[in-house]
Amino acid sequence: MLTVKSFFMEMLGENTYLLHDETQQAVLIDCGALYPQEQQTIANYVAAHQLQLSQAWLTHGHFDHIFGCQWAYETFGIRPLLHPADEHRYQHSGEELQLFLHQRVDIPVPPLSGYLEDGQRLKLGNLEFEVIATPGHTPGGVCFYSAAEKVLISGDSLFEGSIGRCDLPEGDMDTLVHSLQTRIMTLPDDVRVYPGHGGSSTIGHERTTNPYFIS
């Protein structure tokens, strides 16, 4: 049975997720823990539940989703998986952060442990997740889907009542809408969606209420 634990990150309201099952195997998804108290909260949860945190996955390479990657590497020895189309963004995320802060900030990140590809199967304990490519918010954006648990980690591709912004470098709204319509809105109605910002939803709710999918 899958447990999805969400951690709210203060700087830009990013959701970091820690997923684990009855084997105590765990994965950290989109670690945006910038501040020490945020990092400690994650570490405390791992310790309290006696988890074996051995993986890190990224839905995309934007700075608010990778702030904590270096900390996670130093603390747990985990290096993230990322789609190769976002590797440059991951390595140079400070340049995009400059658009918001109007000053250059270096964001240290560990080397990637490997690359994600569309259709790839990722193991977490007794569970399996499918990598679904959803480019548009960024070229390398992906979602992680567990058909057995009816869970989708959607990153910044799909939000409750909206979709990811496409006005940042290499964003493309037509591509994102097409990605979601053809790859995500085809999933069962009762799949629970956990986005990179905001509250959770379901595929059925988004299909019938999200203005980007109502014809």
DAHU-V281106 format. One record per helix or strand. SS is the DSSP state (2 for helix, 1 for strand). FROM is the first residue (numbers start at 1). LEN is the number of residues. If there is no record, write none. Layout:
# DAHU-V281106
SS:FROM:LEN, SS:FROM:LEN
This chain:
# DAHU-V281106
1:3:7, 1:14:7, 1:25:5, 2:36:13, 1:52:6, 2:63:3, 2:69:8, 1:80:4, 2:84:8, 2:93:9, 1:114:3, 1:121:4, 1:127:7, 1:142:5, 1:151:5, 1:158:2, 1:162:2, 2:173:12, 1:192:4, 1:197:1, 1:201:2, 2:203:7
